[in-house]
Amino acid sequence: MYGEYYLSTGKQFLIELRFVYYSNFACEVAKECLSQQVLQPYMDSFAHPANGLQIALEWERLELEEIGAIEIPVVLSPVLQTALFTLSCRYGDACVAHLLSRGVRKRLAAQIAELVAAIVQEIINTADAVQRTWIQLLFDCRVLNVMFPDDRLIKLIPQIESRIDPFDLSILSKYLARNARLAVSKSLLMYSCFLVDFTHSKEDQDSQPSSQVIDVAPKSYYPPRIPLIPRLGRTAADSAARRVENAKIPRNKLLTTTNLSGKIKDEKIQLPPRHTVEDDNVGGSCGKDRSTLKFILCVFFSFHW
């Protein structure tokens, strides 16, 4: 009884010790990869209106009825992407990415949210940027909130929205939320080692401009010899009827003029002469004469000798 108690107690102690060790290690690596020095280029992008071009790079253009064309960000800012990818690589290089339990990832997510929230708060207080840059910051904050749910990031969203025109915000809010979840779903493979939970919804679907399929066949200068998709010109009924017709017509494999349909072309074919009974009789008489001649020659040479 005491042995089982000590065994369970020791096992629980090892589990807690492992949790503390991995949590401390993961948080220390996160502090290095998401420090203010690393994210300083991201902060500098909001220091001057012209610097916003460094982060607002990839946008989606949509045509709305009665409104016109609008543009929405589709990816996280490059500086944040690089920092998070570096963090993921650090865990992979240390061979601990698969050992981060749910509890460790929850603590790590809180640590990342705290670091990013401090940077974003400082940006809000000191930024001098145009509306396009503020929209990118709002999109980044929404993406980070989906990846690392935390109240500190949620509180920053209204502060950023206050810097955007209310009319534009009312139009863009729906598409910003959708693109934020799409951006996370497309980067799950890179950041999965420190994400806590992410559930796909029916709204996580690409819009028509970004998901439309482009036919590359007209642009191909060297089309393939074998088509990728078989032609469907002949129906199943036609194929069955053709097989029945071919089965009824006997095909002679010795005739080279027989085509695929089993029909013989209108050409003169020279057949070998027919073999008759008279030929057999002639052949038999010739055989008898030869044997008689051989017998006479043998007798003659024997007497002559």
C-alpha positions in Angstrom: 0.0 0.0 0.0 2.8 2.4 1.0 4.7 1.4 -2.1 1.8 2.4 -4.4 1.4 5.7 -2.6 5.1 6.6 -2.9 5.0 5.5 -6.5 2.0 7.7 -7.4 3.5 10.6 -5.4 6.8 10.3 -7.2 5.1 10.1 -10.5 3.0 13.2 -9.8 6.2 15.1 -8.7 8.0 14.2 -11.9 5.0 15.4 -13.9 4.9 18.7 -12.1 8.7 19.1 -12.3 8.6 18.5 -16.1 5.8 21.0 -16.5 7.8 23.7 -14.6 11.0 22.9 -16.5 9.4 23.0 -20.0 7.3 26.1 -19.1 10.3 28.1 -17.9 12.3 27.0 -20.9 9.5 27.9 -23.4 8.8 31.3 -21.8 12.5 32.2 -21.8 12.9 31.4 -25.4 9.7 33.4 -26.2 11.2 36.4 -24.3 14.3 36.2 -26.5 12.4 35.9 -29.8 9.8 38.5 -29.1 11.8 41.0 -27.2 11.5 44.8 -27.8 14.8 44.8 -29.6 13.7 42.1 -32.1 10.3 43.9 -32.7 11.9 47.3 -32.9 11.5 47.4 -36.8 7.8 46.7 -36.3 7.5 49.7 -33.9 9.5 51.9 -36.3 6.9 51.2 -39.0 4.4 53.3 -37.0 6.8 56.2 -36.3 6.2 57.9 -39.6 3.4 57.7 -42.2 5.8 56.6 -44.9 7.2 53.7 -42.9 3.8 51.9 -43.0 4.7 50.5 -46.4 7.1 48.1 -44.6 4.4 46.1 -43.0 1.2 46.7 -45.1 2.3 44.5 -48.0 -0.3 41.9 -49.0 -3.9 43.0 -49.2 -7.0 41.5 -50.8 -9.1 43.7 -53.1 -12.9 43.1 -53.1 -15.6 44.7 -55.2 -18.8 45.4 -53.2 -22.1 46.6 -54.6 -23.0 50.2 -53.9 -19.7 50.7 -52.1 -16.9 50.0 -54.6 -13.5 48.5 -54.1 -12.2 47.8 -50.6 -8.8 46.3 -49.5 -8.3 44.0 -46.5 -5.0 42.6 -45.1 -4.5 38.9 -45.6 -1.2 38.1 -43.8 0.5 39.0 -40.6 3.2 41.7 -40.7 6.6 40.4 -41.9 8.3 41.3 -38.6 5.8 39.4 -36.5 5.9 36.4 -38.9 9.6 36.2 -38.7 9.6 36.4 -34.9 7.0 33.7 -34.5 8.7 31.4 -37.1 12.0 31.9 -35.3 10.4 30.9 -32.0 8.9 27.8 -33.6 12.4 26.9 -35.1 14.0 27.3 -31.7 11.6 24.8 -30.2 12.3 22.4 -33.0 16.1 22.7 -32.8 15.9 22.0 -29.0 13.7 18.9 -29.8 11.0 20.0 -27.3 8.3 21.0 -29.8 6.5 17.7 -29.4 6.9 17.7 -25.6 5.0 21.0 -24.9 1.8 19.8 -23.2 -1.4 21.7 -23.2 -0.7 23.3 -19.9 2.8 24.4 -21.1 1.3 25.9 -24.3 -1.4 27.7 -22.3 1.3 29.4 -20.1 3.4 30.1 -23.2 0.4 31.7 -25.0 -0.1 34.0 -22.0 3.6 34.9 -22.1 3.5 35.7 -25.8 0.3 37.7 -25.4 1.9 39.7 -22.6 5.0 40.5 -24.7 3.0 41.5 -27.8 0.5 43.5 -25.9 3.2 45.6 -24.3 4.6 46.4 -27.8 1.2 47.2 -29.3 0.3 49.4 -26.4 3.5 51.4 -26.8 2.8 51.7 -30.6 -0.7 53.0 -29.9 0.6 55.7 -27.6 3.4 56.9 -29.9 2.3 56.1 -33.4 2.0 58.6 -36.2 0.6 56.6 -39.1 -2.1 56.7 -41.8 -5.3 54.7 -41.7 -4.0 51.9 -43.9 -1.2 51.2 -41.3 -3.8 51.3 -38.5 -5.9 48.7 -40.3 -2.8 46.5 -40.6 -2.2 46.9 -36.9 -5.8 46.0 -36.2 -5.5 42.9 -38.4 -2.3 41.8 -36.6 -3.9 42.2 -33.2 -6.9 40.2 -34.3 -4.7 37.4 -35.7 -2.6 37.3 -32.5 -5.8 37.2 -30.4 -7.0 34.2 -32.4 -3.6 32.4 -31.9 -3.1 33.4 -28.3 -6.5 34.3 -26.7 -5.9 36.8 -23.9 -7.8 39.7 -22.4 -4.8 42.0 -22.8 -5.0 41.7 -26.6 -8.8 42.1 -26.6 -8.6 45.4 -24.7 -6.2 46.8 -27.3 -8.7 46.2 -30.2 -11.1 49.1 -29.3 -8.1 51.5 -28.9 -7.0 50.7 -32.4 -10.5 50.9 -33.9 -10.8 54.4 -32.5 -8.0 55.5 -34.9 -10.0 54.2 -38.0 -12.9 56.0 -39.7 -16.1 54.6 -38.2 -17.8 54.1 -41.7 -14.8 52.2 -43.0 -14.6 50.2 -39.9 -18.2 49.1 -40.1 -17.5 47.8 -43.6 -14.2 46.2 -42.9 -14.9 44.5 -39.6 -16.6 41.4 -41.1 -13.8 40.8 -43.6 -11.0 41.5 -41.1 -12.4 38.9 -38.7 -12.7 36.4 -41.5 -9.2 37.0 -42.9 -7.7 36.8 -39.4 -9.0 33.3 -38.9 -7.9 32.3 -42.5 -4.4 33.7 -41.8 -4.2 31.5 -38.7 -5.5 28.4 -40.4 -3.0 28.8 -43.2 -0.1 29.0 -40.8 -1.0 26.2 -38.4 1.8 24.0 -39.7 4.4 26.6 -38.7 3.0 27.7 -35.4 1.3 24.5 -34.2 3.8 23.7 -31.5 2.7 26.7 -29.3 -0.9 27.1 -30.3 -3.4 26.1 -27.6 -6.7 25.6 -29.5 -8.0 26.4 -33.0 -11.3 25.2 -34.4 -12.3 25.7 -38.0 -15.7 27.1 -38.7 -17.9 27.3 -41.8 -16.9 30.9 -42.2 -13.3 30.0 -42.7 -13.5 29.9 -46.5 -11.5 31.9 -49.0 -13.4 34.7 -50.8 -14.0 34.5 -54.5 -11.0 36.6 -55.6 -8.5 34.7 -53.6 -9.9 31.2 -54.1 -10.9 31.3 -57.8 -9.2 28.6 -59.9 -7.2 29.9 -62.8 -7.1 27.7 -65.9 -3.5 27.4 -67.0 -4.1 25.4 -70.2 -4.3 28.4 -72.6 -1.0 29.7 -71.1 0.8 26.4 -71.6 3.2 26.5 -74.5 3.9 22.8 -74.4 0.7 20.9 -73.7 1.1 17.4 -72.3 0.8 14.5 -74.8 -1.4 12.6 -72.5 -4.3 14.7 -71.1 -4.7 14.9 -67.4 -8.4 14.2 -67.6 -9.7 11.5 -70.0 -12.1 12.7 -72.6 -15.7 11.9 -71.9 -17.0 12.2 -75.5 -18.3 8.6 -75.7 -21.0 7.6 -73.3 -21.3 4.2 -71.6 -24.1 3.1 -73.9 -22.0 3.8 -77.0 -19.1 1.9 -75.6 -21.2 -1.1 -74.7 -22.8 -1.1 -78.2 -19.4 -1.0 -79.9 -18.1 -3.9 -77.8 -21.2 -6.0 -78.7 -20.7 -5.2 -82.4 -17.0 -6.2 -82.2 -17.8 -9.4 -80.5 -20.2 -10.5 -83.2 -17.7 -9.9 -86.1 -14.9 -12.6 -86.0 -11.5 -11.2 -86.4 -8.7 -13.1 -88.3 -5.4 -12.3 -86.7 -3.5 -13.6 -89.8 -5.0 -11.0 -92.0 -3.1 -7.7 -91.8 -5.9 -5.8 -93.5 -8.4 -6.4 -90.7 -9.1 -3.0 -89.0 -10.0 -2.3 -85.4 -13.7 -2.6 -86.0 -13.4 -6.2 -87.3 -14.3 -5.3 -90.9 -12.2 -6.4 -93.9 -11.1 -3.8 -96.4 -12.1 -4.3 -100.0 -8.8 -5.6 -101.3 -7.8 -8.7 -103.2 -6.2 -11.2 -101.0 -4.1 -14.0 -102.5 -4.9 -17.2 -100.7 -2.7 -20.3 -100.9 -3.9 -23.1 -103.3 -6.4 -25.6 -101.9 -5.2 -29.0 -100.9 -7.2 -31.8 -102.6 -7.3 -35.6 -102.5 -5.7 -35.9 -105.9 -2.7 -34.1 -104.6 -2.5 -36.8 -101.9 -2.6 -39.6 -104.5 0.1 -37.9 -106.7 2.3 -37.5 -103.7 1.7 -41.2 -102.8 2.7 -42.5 -106.3 5.8 -40.4 -106.4 6.9 -41.8 -103.1 6.5 -45.4 -104.4 8.6 -44.7 -107.5 11.4 -43.3 -105.5 11.5 -46.3 -103.2 11.6 -48.7 -106.2 14.4 -46.7 -107.8 16.5 -46.9 -104.7 16.0 -50.7 -104.5 17.2 -51.1 -108.1 20.3 -49.0 -107.6 21.2 -50.9 -104.5 21.0 -54.3 -106.3 23.0 -53.0 -109.3 25.8 -51.6 -107.2 26.0 -54.8 -105.1 26.4 -57.1 -108.2 28.9 -54.7 -109.8 31.0 -54.7 -106.7 
